[in-house]
Amino acid sequence: MINIFPLFISFLVVSVINMVRYFSALRALLQQMQTSDPQLYQSVDGAGFFTARGQPARQVLLVRYLFKKGYRDHQDEAFVRHCVRTRHQFILTSVLCVLTLISLLALLIR
């Protein structure tokens, strides 16, 4: 039988590490966006993205932009690479968070 507690701890550690990687990729994307697409940078609240005054409604625009792959037609290849990397990191982090929650539920049920 699988012991759930070590599984939960391992998912939690890996999730936290991937969240840090995701925020790092997001910060790099915003820096690249500031130089290559200033209008998009302003529309997603780039300057206030990681501050307390950040506007979540405007930040969701960046998530939509990444999931709809709106970056495919962009002329700057470095920006496109940052978008792809950030999108993959977000998907990986989301899946790991769901697995962590499932293992937490299994731990609580047991």
C-alpha positions, 0 to 999 in steps of 0.5 A, a space after each residue: 500500500 502506498 503511504 500518502 504522506 510522503 507522496 503529498 510532501 513530494 508533490 508539495 515540494 515539486 509544486 513550490 519549486 515549479 511555482 518559483 520557476 513559473 514566476 521567474 518565467 513570467 517576470 522574464 516574459 514581462 521584461 521581454 514584453 516591455 521592449 518588444 510589445 509595449 502596448 500589450 505590456 500596458 494592457 496587462 498592467 506590466 508595471 504593476 503585475 507583481 505589486 499589491 496595486 496590480 489589477 487581476 482583471 488586466 492580468 487575466 488578459 495575459 493568461 488568455 493571451 497565452 492560452 489562445 496562443 496570441 503570440 504566434 503571429 508576433 514578429 519577435 522570436 525571443 518574445 515568442 519563445 518566452 511566451 511558449 516557456 511561460 505557457 508550458 510552466 503555467 500548465 505544468 504548475 497547474 497540473 502539479 497543484 491539482 495533484 497536490 490537492 488530490 493527495 491532500 484530499 487522500 491524506 485527509 480521507 484516510 
